[in-house]
């Protein structure tokens, strides 16, 4: 069995190669041992799964192991988004949840993530212990399990559907009155994933005219990726313009990430969505509090926070750290440039359904397109340009660059003095004019990610090129 590593969002692997029923049961054994060791096993565990090939069968295999340990399981008889599975943890007050998903990865992948009792992503101290227990289980070769039929007969499996409670909760934290009055026309694209029906229902109940595309299960995701990116959402962009819709709203395979298309077919980046939502919470909804963002996410949030006298909590990459900030520091918005967002009053887990509902609320509130609202914000705070560049290299080069990064502290980059050097996650250089560059290594591949944000495209390119040269990846 290949080494299983719970990265920023659980373990993912290719089905039939590493992601097999045998390996899934070993992971379930480690998770069951963790839950028993936490002293919360009596509360039971939620199991959720997405629309990928065999996901419901993998979920049943996980249930057989937990029930073998006499831990009660709460399951739905259909797929559930990751944020809804996390919400169910709070709803049922369980010891946590196991989610079977590979999120936005290609169709041949599946994965497992553990959601602890606080209903957010597992923090490193938890995943490290799970990995230790997995090694222990693999070493002793022992998996405790029972048949699913026997578990059901013994009352260890309870079927329930959190859909009504979740959608009602969402309607309680968005302004459905404003949405109703705006008479919005929205096209929803759940990308054949677990988010089918959720956003559609919330928006329809709020008075929107909703058209849904790709609203049925397809384990091959229409031959594409279930990733709500500019490159993938071509059909949604086309339909928004053709149908003269106000918005196109998409979610990835497990509905924890969002994709927003404006009325003119323009893709709105995750950084822009976070900017819009934070400003909306502060200026329109009069909700006050800090913002949590990853080290790779736009500093436009910092400009807005500063204007309102709020703090910014800069975290490592991974929503687990943002969720922790929301719980411990009271951040009213948590977000990352890869498409994760949540707000105070919700769960500390990224939620694409919530993010999209908030964008609909904001458009209804302003009664104008997203890009016009964004321009109003940029007129006030200035404009920022962001880009991520991925550079592949040899393993030898990766190790050399990682070593040199530890001491890298240039006095200037692209003619701009370095104001601050950060090592929260990777190496980040904040420049005198507010521009910044971050270089991070992939945890699993010989790959570096270079993030740059600047006040102009020319500055962005100049900073990007110099960083590549500085670290020896040119």
C-alpha positions in Angstrom: 0.0 0.0 0.0 1.4 3.4 -1.0 1.9 5.9 1.9 -1.3 7.8 2.7 -0.8 11.4 3.5 -3.7 13.6 4.7 -2.7 16.9 3.0 -4.5 20.2 3.2 -7.8 18.4 2.6 -7.6 14.7 3.3 -6.3 11.8 1.3 -7.0 11.4 -2.5 -5.8 8.7 -4.8 -6.7 7.0 -8.1 -9.4 4.3 -7.8 -8.4 0.7 -8.4 -4.7 1.7 -8.1 -4.4 3.0 -4.5 -8.0 3.9 -3.7 -9.3 0.3 -3.2 -11.9 -1.2 -0.9 -9.1 -2.8 1.2 -7.2 0.4 1.6 -10.4 2.4 2.4 -11.2 -0.1 5.1 -7.7 0.4 6.7 -8.2 4.2 6.6 -11.7 3.6 8.2 -10.1 1.5 10.9 -7.7 4.3 11.7 -10.5 6.8 11.8 -12.6 4.5 14.0 -9.7 4.1 16.4 -9.2 7.9 16.5 -12.9 8.5 17.3 -12.8 5.9 20.1 -9.6 7.5 21.5 -11.3 10.9 21.5 -13.9 9.7 24.0 -16.7 10.8 21.7 -17.6 7.5 20.0 -21.0 7.4 21.8 -22.1 10.3 19.7 -21.8 8.4 16.5 -20.4 9.6 13.2 -21.9 11.0 10.0 -20.8 9.5 6.7 -21.2 11.5 3.5 -20.2 10.8 -0.1 -20.2 12.6 -3.5 -21.3 11.5 -7.0 -18.1 9.8 -8.0 -17.9 6.2 -9.3 -18.6 3.8 -6.4 -18.7 6.5 -3.8 -21.8 5.1 -2.1 -20.2 1.6 -2.0 -17.0 3.0 -0.5 -19.2 4.8 2.1 -20.8 1.5 3.0 -17.4 -0.1 3.4 -16.5 2.7 5.9 -19.8 2.2 7.7 -19.0 -1.5 8.1 -15.8 -0.8 9.9 -17.3 1.9 12.2 -20.2 -0.4 13.0 -17.7 -3.2 13.7 -16.4 -0.9 16.4 -20.0 -0.4 17.7 -20.0 3.2 16.6 -23.3 4.4 15.3 -23.5 5.8 11.7 -25.7 8.5 10.4 -26.1 8.3 6.6 -28.2 9.8 3.8 -29.5 7.5 1.0 -28.1 9.9 -1.6 -24.9 11.9 -2.1 -24.2 15.0 0.1 -21.9 18.0 -0.4 -18.9 18.3 2.0 -20.3 21.5 3.6 -23.7 19.7 4.2 -21.9 16.7 5.7 -20.1 19.1 8.0 -23.4 20.9 8.9 -24.8 17.4 9.7 -22.1 17.0 12.4 -23.5 20.0 14.2 -27.1 19.0 13.5 -26.7 15.5 15.0 -24.0 16.6 17.5 -21.8 13.7 16.4 -18.1 12.9 17.0 -17.4 14.0 13.5 -17.9 12.9 9.9 -16.2 10.9 7.2 -16.6 12.4 3.7 -15.9 10.3 0.6 -14.8 12.8 -2.1 -12.0 13.9 -4.3 -13.5 17.3 -4.6 -12.5 19.0 -7.9 -10.0 16.3 -9.0 -10.3 14.3 -12.2 -13.0 11.5 -12.4 -10.5 8.6 -11.8 -9.8 9.9 -8.2 -11.6 9.4 -5.0 -10.7 10.4 -1.5 -11.5 10.5 2.2 -11.5 13.4 4.6 -12.3 13.5 8.3 -14.4 16.3 9.7 -14.0 16.5 13.5 -16.8 17.4 16.0 -16.3 21.2 15.4 -17.6 20.7 11.8 -14.5 22.1 10.0 -11.4 20.5 8.3 -9.2 18.4 10.6 -6.2 20.3 11.9 -2.7 18.8 11.7 -2.6 17.4 15.2 -5.7 15.3 14.3 -4.5 14.2 10.9 -1.0 13.3 12.3 -2.7 11.1 14.9 -4.9 9.5 12.2 -1.7 8.7 10.2 -0.1 7.2 13.3 -3.1 5.0 13.8 -3.2 4.0 10.2 0.4 2.9 10.4 -0.5 0.9 13.5 -3.5 -0.7 11.7 -1.4 -1.6 8.7 1.3 -3.1 10.9 -1.0 -5.3 12.9 -3.1 -6.1 9.8 -6.3 -5.8 11.8 -9.6 -4.3 10.6 -12.7 -4.8 12.8 -15.8 -4.9 10.7 -19.3 -6.2 10.4 -21.7 -6.7 7.5 -23.8 -3.7 6.5 -27.0 -5.7 6.7 -26.2 -6.8 10.3 -25.3 -3.2 11.3 -28.7 -2.0 10.0 -30.5 -4.8 11.8 -28.7 -3.9 15.0 -29.7 -0.3 14.8 -26.2 1.0 14.2 -27.1 2.7 11.0 -29.6 5.6 10.9 -30.7 7.1 7.7 -31.4 10.8 7.7 -31.5 13.7 5.2 -30.0 17.1 6.4 -31.3 18.8 3.2 -34.3 20.6 4.9 -32.4 21.8 7.9 -29.4 22.9 5.9 -31.4 24.9 3.3 -33.5 26.5 6.1 -30.3 27.5 7.9 -28.9 29.0 4.7 -32.1 31.0 4.2 -31.8 32.3 7.8 -28.3 33.8 7.1 -29.0 35.4 3.7 -31.4 38.2 2.9 -34.1 36.3 1.1 -36.3 39.4 1.1 -33.8 41.5 -0.9 -33.3 38.5 -3.3 -37.1 38.2 -3.8 -37.5 41.9 -4.5 -34.8 41.8 -7.2 -36.4 39.1 -9.3 -33.1 37.6 -10.3 -32.6 35.2 -13.2 -29.9 32.7 -12.3 -28.3 29.7 -14.0 -26.9 27.2 -11.6 -24.3 24.6 -12.5 -23.6 21.9 -9.9 -21.2 20.3 -12.4 -22.9 16.8 -12.0 -21.8 16.8 -8.4 -23.1 16.5 -4.9 -24.4 20.0 -4.9 -27.4 19.2 -7.1 -30.7 20.7 -5.8 -29.2 22.7 -2.9 -28.5 26.1 -4.3 -31.4 25.8 -6.8 -33.8 25.2 -4.0 -32.6 28.1 -1.8 -32.7 30.6 -4.7 -36.1 29.4 -6.0 -37.6 29.6 -2.5 -36.1 33.1 -2.3 -38.0 34.1 -5.5 -35.3 33.7 -8.2 -36.0 32.3 -11.7 -33.6 29.4 -11.7 -32.4 27.3 -14.6 -30.1 24.3 -13.8 -27.5 22.7 -16.1 -25.6 19.5 -15.4 -28.0 18.7 -12.6 -27.8 15.0 -12.7 -25.1 12.5 -11.6 -22.4 11.8 -14.1 -19.3 10.1 -12.5 -17.3 11.2 -15.6 -18.4 14.9 -15.1 -19.3 15.3 -18.7 -15.8 14.4 -19.8 -14.2 17.3 -18.0 -13.2 18.3 -14.4 -15.7 19.2 -11.7 -13.8 22.4 -11.1 -15.6 25.8 -11.3 -12.8 27.6 -13.1 -12.8 30.1 -15.9 -11.4 27.5 -18.3 -14.0 24.8 -17.5 -17.2 26.9 -17.2 -17.5 27.7 -20.9 -21.1 26.5 -21.3 -22.3 28.4 -18.2 -20.7 31.6 -19.5 -22.4 31.2 -22.9 -25.8 30.4 -21.4 -25.7 33.4 -19.0 -25.3 35.8 -22.0 -27.8 33.9 -24.2 -30.5 33.7 -21.5 -29.8 37.3 -20.3 -29.4 36.0 -16.8 -28.1 38.1 -13.9 -25.7 35.4 -12.7 -24.2 32.1 -13.4 -23.3 30.2 -10.2 -21.3 26.9 -10.1 -20.0 24.5 -7.5 -17.3 21.8 -7.7 -17.8 18.1 -7.3 -18.5 18.2 -3.6 -19.8 21.8 -3.6 -17.3 23.2 -1.2 -15.9 25.6 -3.9 -17.7 28.2 -6.0 -17.5 29.7 -9.5 -19.3 33.0 -10.3 -20.2 34.3 -13.8 -21.4 37.9 -14.2 -24.3 38.9 -16.5 -21.9 39.7 -19.4 -20.3 36.2 -19.2 -17.2 37.4 -17.3 -15.6 35.0 -14.8 -15.2 36.5 -11.3 -12.1 35.2 -9.6 -12.1 33.8 -6.1 -10.1 36.8 -4.9 -12.7 39.2 -6.3 -15.5 37.2 -4.7 -13.8 37.4 -1.3 -13.4 41.1 -1.8 -17.0 41.6 -2.7 -18.4 39.5 0.2 -16.2 41.0 2.9 -17.1 44.5 1.8 -20.8 43.5 1.6 -20.7 42.1 5.2 -19.1 45.3 6.6 -20.7 48.1 4.5 -24.1 46.7 3.8 -24.9 44.1 6.5 -23.1 46.1 9.2 -21.4 42.9 10.5 -18.1 43.8 12.2 -15.1 41.6 12.7 -11.7 40.5 11.4 -11.1 38.6 8.2 -9.0 35.4 7.9 -7.2 34.8 4.6 -4.5 32.4 3.5 -1.0 33.7 2.8 -1.7 33.3 -0.9 -4.9 35.3 -0.9 -5.5 38.9 -2.1 -4.5 41.8 0.1 -7.5 43.8 -1.1 -9.1 42.3 2.0 -6.4 44.0 4.1 -7.3 47.4 2.5 -10.9 46.9 3.3 -10.2 45.7 6.8 -7.9 48.7 7.5 -10.6 51.1 6.3 -13.2 49.6 8.7 -10.6 49.3 11.6 -10.6 45.5 11.5 -7.7 43.0 11.8 -6.5 40.5 9.3 -5.5 37.0 10.3 -3.0 35.6 7.8 -2.9 31.8 7.8 -1.0 29.0 6.1 -2.6 27.6 2.9 -5.5 25.2 3.7 -9.0 26.0 4.9 -8.3 24.1 8.2 -6.3 27.1 9.4 -9.0 29.6 8.2 -11.7 27.5 10.0 -9.5 27.6 13.1 -9.3 31.4 12.9 -13.1 31.7 12.6 -13.6 29.6 15.7 -10.8 31.1 17.8 -10.5 34.7 16.6 -14.1 35.5 15.5 -13.3 36.2 11.9 -16.5 37.1 10.1 -15.2 35.9 6.7 -12.7 33.2 6.0 -11.4 32.7 2.5 -8.7 31.5 0.2 -7.8 32.2 -3.4 -8.5 28.6 -4.5 -12.2 29.1 -4.0 -13.0 28.5 -0.4 -15.3 30.8 1.7 -17.3 30.7 4.9 -18.8 33.4 7.2 -19.6 33.8 10.9 -22.8 32.1 11.9 -22.1 29.2 9.6 -19.8 26.2 9.9 -16.0 26.7 9.8 -15.8 24.7 6.6 -15.6 26.1 3.0 -19.1 26.2 1.4 -19.7 26.9 -2.3 -23.4 26.8 -1.9 -23.2 29.6 0.8 -20.7 31.6 -1.3 -23.0 31.6 -4.3 -26.1 32.5 -2.3 -24.2 35.5 -0.8 -23.2 36.7 -4.3 -26.9 36.5 -5.3 -27.8 38.5 -2.2 -25.2 41.1 -3.0 -26.4 41.6 -6.6 -30.0 41.8 -5.3 -28.9 44.4 -2.7 -27.1 46.6 -5.2 -29.3 45.9 -8.2 -26.4 46.0 -10.6 -23.9 43.5 -12.1 -21.1 42.0 -10.1 -18.3 43.8 -12.1 -20.0 47.2 -11.5 -20.1 46.5 -7.8 -16.4 45.5 -7.9 -15.5 48.7 -9.8 -17.1 50.8 -7.0 -14.9 49.0 -4.5 -11.8 49.4 -6.7 -12.5 53.1 -7.2 -12.4 53.4 -3.4 -9.4 51.1 -2.6 -7.5 50.8 -5.8 -7.1 47.9 -8.2 -5.0 44.8 -7.7 -3.9 42.2 -10.2 -3.2 38.6 -9.1 -1.8 35.5 -10.8 -0.5 32.1 -9.8 2.2 30.4 -11.9 3.1 26.7 -11.5 6.6 25.6 -12.4 7.5 21.9 -12.6 11.1 20.8 -11.9 13.1 17.8 -11.0 13.1 16.5 -7.4 16.7 17.5 -7.1 15.9 21.1 -8.1 13.0 21.1 -5.7 15.3 20.2 -2.8 17.9 22.7 -3.8 15.3 25.6 -4.1 13.7 24.7 -0.8 17.1 24.9 0.9 18.0 28.2 -0.7 14.5 29.7 0.1 15.2 29.5 3.8 17.8 32.3 3.6 16.4 34.2 0.6 15.9 37.9 1.7 16.4 40.3 -1.3 16.6 44.0 -0.5 14.3 44.7 -3.5 12.3 42.9 -6.2 11.7 44.5 -9.6 13.0 47.8 -8.3 10.7 47.9 -5.3 12.1 47.7 -1.7 11.2 44.6 0.3 9.1 45.8 3.2 8.6 42.4 4.9 9.6 38.8 4.6 7.2 36.1 5.8 7.7 32.4 6.3 4.1 31.4 7.4 3.9 29.0 4.5 6.6 29.1 1.9 8.5 32.4 1.5 6.6 35.6 1.0 8.0 39.1 0.1 5.8 42.1 0.7 7.1 45.1 -1.2 7.0 48.8 -0.3 4.0 49.6 -2.6 1.9 46.7 -1.2 2.8 44.3 -4.0 3.8 40.8 -2.9 5.2 37.5 -4.1 4.9 34.1 -2.5 6.7 30.9 -3.5 5.5 27.6 -2.1 6.4 24.0 -2.9 3.8 21.4 -3.6 3.6 18.8 -0.8 3.2 15.9 -3.2 4.9 16.8 -6.5 8.2 18.4 -7.8 6.4 21.6 -8.3 6.5 25.2 -7.1 3.7 27.7 -7.1 4.5 31.3 -7.4 1.8 33.8 -6.4 2.1 37.5 -7.3 -0.2 40.4 -6.6 0.6 43.9 -7.9 -0.9 47.3 -8.7 -0.6 46.8 -12.5 -0.1 43.9 -15.0 3.4 45.2 -15.9 4.4 45.2 -12.2 3.0 41.7 -11.8 5.0 40.3 -14.7 8.2 42.1 -13.6 7.9 40.7 -10.1 7.0 37.3 -11.3 10.0 37.1 -13.7 12.5 38.3 -11.0 11.2 35.9 -8.4 11.6 33.0 -10.9 15.2 34.1 -11.5 16.0 34.7 -7.8 15.0 31.2 -6.7 16.7 29.6 -9.7 13.7 28.2 -11.6 14.2 30.3 -14.7 
